[in-house]
């Protein structure tokens, strides 16, 4: 009995230490407080109405992905754009009256110059396009997350798009030794150089969603961060609907700077569901 008690005591001590270490690491990695302009979200209904009267249009890249789908749903529910165009390589099928006026432009991302017209006449551009090295290989990842996105942004700018909203990733850094973060950082910087009137970069942490094609490692990460965020605030994860809500809401705001970077905590603050 004494041996069992000693063993349990050691196990409890190790577990306590592990939890403390994890909490300390997450605290160290925590994002800075969100910028003050996010408080404008308190009057979002007025902002929506004013924006709606301007009859602006937008396009979405990557509408078949988890964030893109959530963003489309958010924009349709709030009805802030007079026209929404999905730009992608295949026709998407939707059911319901809400999708009746939705436009779709099919393009070949390998020959985007031939589809410049698809990017013309939009006021706001949303990019949720992306893949992974595991799914597409290193070359495929760079082609999608850099080449496709950059060419799309260039065509959008040439087509008169004023606002560009890019879904990037936490930790994006053009000088990173990790391919994923390096490419994300390079794209952020290169799009900024295009000179959009307004450019918003979103750097969410682990996206909390039950993705059908999710790999075991992704599933474990989502379950871990989902459970951890349920008991304490963390900048390491966020539900996909909150990212979509933040991207939609942010288009209504008028920050002082032309380029803004929203880290995970700022995205969560702007994308917080009503009543929370």
Secondary structure, DSSP 4 states (H G I P E B T S, - for coil): -HHHHHHHHHHHHHHHHHHHHHHHHHHHHPPPPPPGGGGGGGGHHHHHHHHHTT--EEEEE-TTSHHHHHHHHHHHHHT--SEEEEEESS-----SGGGTT-EEEE--GGGGGGGGGGGSS-SEEEE-----HHHHHHHHHHIIIIIIHHHHHHHHHHTT--EEEEE--TT--TT-SSHHHHHHHHHHHHHHTT--SEEEEEE--EEE---TT--HHHHHHHHHHHHHHHHS--SSEEEHHHHHHHHHHHTT---SSSEEEEEHHHHHHHSPPTT-
